[in-house]
Amino acid sequence: MKSVTLYCKRGSCFHFGRYAPDSDTALSESDEIMHSDTLFAALVNTWQDIFSDANELVKAFEDGKVKISSLFPCIQQNGNFVWFLPKPISFNLFDSNNYKNYRSIEYISKKVWESIQNPPDLSGSQQYIQIGRKEVNGRGTVGRRVFILDKDEINIPGETTGNLVQSLAVVNKETLPKVRVRDTEEERGIFQLTVTEICDNSDVAEDILVHYYFLLDCNEDNALYQNLKLVLDMLPYTGIGAERSTIGKIEKVEVNEWNIYMNDADQHMNCTVSLFSPMHSDLNKLVYFKSIMRGGRRLGKNEGQGQYLKTVRMISEGAIIQKSAEGQLADVSPGADKSYLRLGKAICLPVRSKWIPDYED
């Protein structure tokens, strides 16, 4: 497995859209991550622009020869990286002395994933540090403690209350008023754009940087991988997310080896780090999960104006599923031509049996 790191400047902004009931509210919400189905679409579209035909890449995803995770934040300090992963949802089933704090955790670092034995320790142990996400809106700034890392991973200065680092944040979310600039057929006016901003922590530590990365599982000994690398090299020019004409820029892309080390992994269960669209035969292989709605976008003028993509319910990152679950590419095309697909075949990481309540390996 490999990590694909998208190096970002401090203060870089991205819009990672969520499902919205109509086009008027589509830009008013932004996730802190880019889900794997949207990343898949970005890679396919860029492949199409370079090679004219993306069927080879789509088929490779469909056959499981290429898999990608969702896009997650990471922290760089000098040559060291902290890779954040979605907290397994089964962690929420454990009791904790500070349950509200414990439930607010959304991401844990790769090192924590490899070492944590008892999930409630994430909230109570001094071995783990919490850093947050800030949201700026009409009610002011709201901080959330959503990222957990081992205190030995990087040197984080600043004021600490318990195991919360007050002065450091990974991403900000901010809602800004924008003026709509469109052609004469469309209504002009002010709209709300919510962006996810890479935090600038230079006032705390000059050597701490925040980037994004995703995991890639692909056999590098073939021509498809070499072509895929060309697509990845284009991402600094094409950008990611919506509203890319003004936001969503990245500096460079770097591919490196990346592996999880866990010698006591469960033999039958995995945790998803991308969206998952189960086939009918997969439904009894879902153990603990939550779902989100995807699709539903209104098509533009060059795609079929007035039509909407179908909606599909997908399993979120952090789900506990059986290793034999396969997933599928979900068709959300308005017609039956499969021209719009959502990636629902997941990359999974190993878990420990003790992370799964009421389960024995």
Wavefront OBJ file of the C-alpha trace (Angstrom):
o trace
v 0.000 0.000 0.000
v 1.126 3.557 -0.673
v 0.385 7.010 0.672
v -0.244 9.828 -1.784
v 0.516 13.108 -0.014
v -0.890 16.356 -1.380
v 1.332 19.115 -0.034
v -0.662 22.239 0.831
v 0.331 25.790 1.701
v -0.715 27.197 5.049
v -4.134 28.746 4.746
v -5.109 26.777 1.623
v -8.878 26.403 1.348
v -10.933 23.558 -0.086
v -14.611 22.874 -0.484
v -15.449 19.206 0.068
v -19.141 18.984 -0.610
v -21.791 17.043 1.262
v -25.144 15.799 0.059
v -27.515 18.754 -0.204
v -31.280 18.780 -0.899
v -30.903 21.421 -3.647
v -28.246 23.324 -5.581
v -28.851 26.518 -3.583
v -27.440 24.952 -0.400
v -24.779 22.729 -1.986
v -21.923 25.111 -1.164
v -23.026 26.012 2.365
v -21.519 22.885 3.975
v -18.008 21.426 3.661
v -16.499 18.287 5.126
v -13.003 18.275 6.562
v -12.223 15.304 4.306
v -12.793 14.494 0.652
v -14.689 11.219 0.414
v -13.279 8.459 -1.773
v -16.134 8.580 -4.302
v -15.394 12.253 -5.055
v -11.661 11.561 -5.240
v -12.420 8.700 -7.634
v -14.350 11.095 -9.884
v -11.452 13.572 -9.856
v -8.971 10.858 -10.885
v -11.250 9.493 -13.614
v -11.916 12.959 -15.066
v -8.204 13.804 -15.108
v -7.420 10.423 -16.732
v -10.074 11.195 -19.340
v -8.468 14.566 -20.076
v -5.012 13.007 -20.535
v -5.770 9.710 -22.265
v -9.197 10.462 -23.825
v -10.742 7.211 -22.514
v -11.105 6.391 -18.810
v -12.768 2.992 -19.223
v -9.509 1.178 -18.385
v -9.218 2.997 -15.053
v -12.899 2.536 -14.174
v -12.621 -1.195 -14.953
v -9.528 -1.454 -12.732
v -11.489 0.077 -9.829
v -14.463 -2.188 -10.544
v -12.237 -5.292 -10.510
v -10.484 -4.217 -7.296
v -7.122 -3.796 -9.021
v -7.015 -0.185 -7.847
v -8.345 0.960 -4.491
v -8.181 4.347 -2.811
v -9.104 5.681 0.606
v -10.768 8.985 1.330
v -8.594 12.073 1.649
v -7.495 12.687 5.250
v -5.366 15.354 6.965
v -1.805 14.692 8.044
v 0.759 16.711 10.000
v 4.366 17.127 8.936
v 7.124 18.192 11.297
v 10.497 18.187 9.587
v 10.688 14.685 8.093
v 8.091 13.103 10.382
v 4.442 12.612 9.486
v 1.347 12.011 11.596
v -1.222 10.219 9.448
v -4.801 10.666 10.681
v -7.357 7.900 10.123
v -11.094 7.719 10.884
v -11.845 6.399 14.355
v -13.461 2.941 14.120
v -17.141 3.471 14.851
v -17.165 0.530 17.272
v -15.167 2.735 19.689
v -18.398 4.653 20.377
v -19.880 1.566 22.052
v -17.405 1.698 24.932
v -18.061 3.574 28.188
v -15.777 6.391 29.239
v -15.462 8.588 32.316
v -15.704 11.615 30.019
v -18.068 10.275 27.402
v -18.850 13.635 25.774
v -15.153 14.250 25.169
v -14.642 10.660 24.063
v -17.485 10.798 21.508
v -16.114 14.018 19.997
v -12.997 12.172 18.791
v -13.252 11.619 15.048
v -9.707 10.808 13.903
v -6.795 8.915 15.412
v -3.221 8.796 14.187
v -1.638 5.800 12.509
v 0.612 5.238 15.549
v -2.397 5.285 17.876
v -4.155 2.813 15.566
v -1.196 0.468 15.801
v -0.839 0.729 19.592
v -4.236 1.352 21.236
v -5.610 -1.656 23.103
v -8.426 -0.161 25.174
v -10.417 2.475 23.212
v -11.552 4.537 26.274
v -7.875 5.281 26.942
v -8.093 7.773 24.089
v -9.921 10.139 26.425
v -8.305 9.371 29.763
v -4.666 8.476 29.151
v -1.945 11.125 29.269
v -0.147 9.195 26.505
v -2.507 10.710 23.948
v -2.841 14.330 22.884
v -5.969 15.968 21.502
v -5.914 18.734 18.936
v -8.936 20.270 17.346
v -10.807 21.795 14.489
v -12.142 25.338 14.540
v -15.393 26.456 12.959
v -15.987 30.143 12.262
v -19.572 31.181 11.631
v -22.079 33.817 12.645
v -21.965 32.582 16.245
v -18.195 33.002 16.524
v -15.443 30.409 16.720
v -16.284 26.932 17.933
v -13.489 24.463 18.750
v -13.862 20.702 18.603
v -11.422 18.078 19.899
v -11.471 15.710 17.003
v -7.872 14.567 16.368
v -5.903 12.214 18.640
v -2.189 11.448 18.407
v 0.507 9.911 20.572
v 2.430 12.524 22.555
v 5.720 11.059 21.289
v 4.881 11.411 17.590
v 5.876 15.050 17.181
v 6.959 17.917 19.376
v 3.878 20.080 19.941
v 4.510 23.232 21.976
v 1.787 25.372 23.457
v -0.590 25.553 26.362
v -2.071 22.216 27.367
v -5.163 21.647 29.481
v -5.196 18.008 30.521
v -4.287 16.317 27.253
v -5.801 19.020 25.015
v -3.374 21.253 23.132
v -5.175 24.598 23.090
v -2.955 26.451 20.647
v -2.831 23.964 17.756
v -5.449 23.020 15.173
v -5.495 20.886 12.037
v -8.224 22.480 9.937
v -10.578 25.435 10.212
v -14.076 25.583 8.765
v -15.295 28.999 7.770
v -18.439 30.245 6.044
v -17.954 33.218 3.758
v -20.385 35.366 1.735
v -19.721 35.220 -2.007
v -21.160 37.061 -4.987
v -22.504 34.872 -7.735
v -20.917 35.653 -11.107
v -22.785 33.755 -13.801
v -24.201 34.371 -17.252
v -27.313 36.437 -17.871
v -29.641 33.454 -17.701
v -28.828 32.762 -14.065
v -29.828 34.698 -11.020
v -27.079 36.791 -9.492
v -26.764 37.392 -5.792
v -24.941 36.606 -2.582
v -24.518 33.004 -1.518
v -22.724 31.247 1.349
v -19.564 29.235 0.665
v -18.167 27.070 3.458
v -14.510 26.134 3.101
v -12.154 23.824 4.948
v -8.930 25.708 5.585
v -5.492 24.251 6.288
v -4.463 25.718 9.633
v -1.528 28.076 9.885
v 0.260 27.055 13.093
v 3.400 29.091 12.393
v 2.787 31.282 15.452
v 3.043 28.124 17.583
v 5.696 26.123 15.711
v 7.226 27.130 12.384
v 8.076 23.519 11.517
v 4.513 22.132 11.833
v 2.645 21.869 8.527
v -0.727 20.344 7.652
v -1.352 18.501 4.371
v -3.806 15.992 2.925
v -3.148 12.410 1.861
v -4.945 9.294 0.683
v -4.024 5.612 0.532
v -3.527 3.835 -2.782
v -3.557 0.080 -3.305
v -2.354 -0.777 -6.805
v 0.175 -3.155 -8.329
v 2.988 -0.884 -9.497
v 4.370 -3.452 -11.952
v 2.070 -2.546 -14.816
v 1.400 0.247 -17.280
v -1.819 1.269 -15.548
v 0.092 2.314 -12.419
v 2.512 4.411 -14.480
v -0.410 6.160 -16.159
v -2.059 6.670 -12.778
v 1.111 8.367 -11.536
v 0.820 10.809 -14.441
v -2.727 11.553 -13.295
v -1.517 12.143 -9.730
v 1.191 14.497 -10.988
v -1.540 16.605 -12.586
v -3.437 17.230 -9.332
v -1.473 20.422 -8.482
v -2.730 21.845 -11.789
v -6.302 20.549 -11.730
v -6.883 21.077 -8.004
v -9.368 19.191 -5.841
v -12.821 19.963 -4.503
v -15.392 22.463 -5.754
v -14.843 26.128 -6.704
v -11.327 25.248 -7.860
v -10.872 28.475 -9.810
v -10.227 30.332 -6.557
v -9.553 27.646 -3.931
v -8.349 24.066 -3.684
v -4.742 24.504 -4.847
v -1.986 22.061 -3.870
v 1.787 22.437 -4.270
v 3.038 18.954 -5.131
v 2.190 15.250 -4.903
v 4.432 12.599 -3.349
v 3.939 8.814 -3.347
v 5.554 6.674 -0.622
v 5.259 3.206 0.882
v 2.731 3.059 3.740
v 1.735 0.118 5.935
v -0.071 -0.591 9.200
v 1.851 -2.809 11.618
v -0.371 -4.891 13.888
v 0.593 -8.438 14.912
v -2.618 -9.123 16.878
v -5.158 -8.211 14.191
v -8.534 -9.919 14.058
v -8.708 -12.651 11.430
v -12.214 -11.890 10.173
v -12.912 -8.166 10.571
v -11.607 -4.975 8.987
v -12.286 -1.256 9.251
v -13.084 0.837 6.174
v -11.109 4.000 5.404
v -13.205 4.874 2.361
v -16.886 4.869 1.503
v -18.433 1.448 0.950
v -21.418 0.539 -1.212
v -22.502 -2.989 -0.275
v -23.884 -5.480 -2.736
v -26.882 -7.479 -1.567
v -24.565 -10.333 -0.559
v -22.566 -7.896 1.627
v -25.461 -6.771 3.817
v -25.022 -9.517 6.418
v -21.278 -8.740 6.543
v -21.771 -5.237 7.968
v -21.073 -5.311 11.705
v -20.968 -1.715 13.018
v -21.492 1.206 10.672
v -23.255 4.449 9.881
v -24.417 5.611 6.471
v -24.548 8.857 4.546
v -26.351 10.021 1.408
v -24.290 10.630 -1.746
v -25.194 11.822 -5.222
v -28.221 13.988 -5.986
v -26.256 16.728 -7.750
v -28.008 18.781 -10.388
v -26.285 18.369 -13.738
v -24.792 21.372 -15.495
v -25.535 22.718 -18.951
v -22.997 20.494 -20.667
v -24.191 17.373 -18.850
v -27.988 17.452 -19.109
v -29.427 20.578 -17.558
v -32.438 20.054 -15.323
v -31.598 16.444 -14.542
v -30.371 15.201 -11.189
v -28.085 12.358 -10.292
v -29.716 9.566 -8.328
v -28.992 9.409 -4.619
v -27.401 6.405 -2.980
v -26.843 5.541 0.670
v -23.231 4.530 1.370
v -21.398 3.199 4.416
v -19.125 5.826 6.002
v -15.439 5.547 6.782
v -14.694 3.799 10.078
v -17.215 0.965 9.579
v -16.453 -2.518 10.913
v -17.128 -5.100 8.204
v -16.189 -8.697 7.489
v -13.099 -9.160 5.342
v -15.091 -11.031 2.684
v -17.286 -7.999 1.914
v -16.652 -6.782 -1.638
v -18.599 -3.598 -2.395
v -19.458 -2.171 -5.806
v -19.461 0.902 -8.006
v -22.879 2.471 -7.483
v -24.660 3.801 -10.572
v -26.210 7.234 -9.944
v -26.783 8.136 -13.612
v -30.155 9.750 -14.439
v -30.583 7.181 -17.200
v -29.341 3.632 -17.579
v -26.029 4.330 -19.327
v -23.819 4.142 -16.207
v -22.203 7.446 -17.117
v -22.024 8.502 -13.458
v -20.609 6.053 -10.933
v -19.827 6.322 -7.221
v -16.845 4.334 -5.951
v -18.026 1.931 -3.268
v -15.178 -0.591 -3.078
v -13.239 0.176 0.081
v -9.675 0.061 1.283
v -9.739 -1.562 4.730
v -7.314 -1.643 7.647
v -6.886 -4.345 10.308
v -8.583 -4.099 13.708
v -8.223 -5.812 17.061
v -10.946 -8.128 18.352
v -11.067 -6.164 21.622
v -12.157 -3.091 19.644
v -15.414 -4.865 18.763
v -17.825 -5.260 21.704
v -19.658 -8.579 22.069
v -17.409 -10.233 19.546
v -14.942 -13.080 19.910
v -12.415 -13.932 17.191
l 1 2 3 4 5 6 7 8 9 10 11 12 13 14 15 16 17 18 19 20 21 22 23 24 25 26 27 28 29 30 31 32 33 34 35 36 37 38 39 40 41 42 43 44 45 46 47 48 49 50 51 52 53 54 55 56 57 58 59 60 61 62 63 64 65 66 67 68 69 70 71 72 73 74 75 76 77 78 79 80 81 82 83 84 85 86 87 88 89 90 91 92 93 94 95 96 97 98 99 100 101 102 103 104 105 106 107 108 109 110 111 112 113 114 115 116 117 118 119 120 121 122 123 124 125 126 127 128 129 130 131 132 133 134 135 136 137 138 139 140 141 142 143 144 145 146 147 148 149 150 151 152 153 154 155 156 157 158 159 160 161 162 163 164 165 166 167 168 169 170 171 172 173 174 175 176 177 178 179 180 181 182 183 184 185 186 187 188 189 190 191 192 193 194 195 196 197 198 199 200 201 202 203 204 205 206 207 208 209 210 211 212 213 214 215 216 217 218 219 220 221 222 223 224 225 226 227 228 229 230 231 232 233 234 235 236 237 238 239 240 241 242 243 244 245 246 247 248 249 250 251 252 253 254 255 256 257 258 259 260 261 262 263 264 265 266 267 268 269 270 271 272 273 274 275 276 277 278 279 280 281 282 283 284 285 286 287 288 289 290 291 292 293 294 295 296 297 298 299 300 301 302 303 304 305 306 307 308 309 310 311 312 313 314 315 316 317 318 319 320 321 322 323 324 325 326 327 328 329 330 331 332 333 334 335 336 337 338 339 340 341 342 343 344 345 346 347 348 349 350 351 352 353 354 355 356 357 358 359 360 361
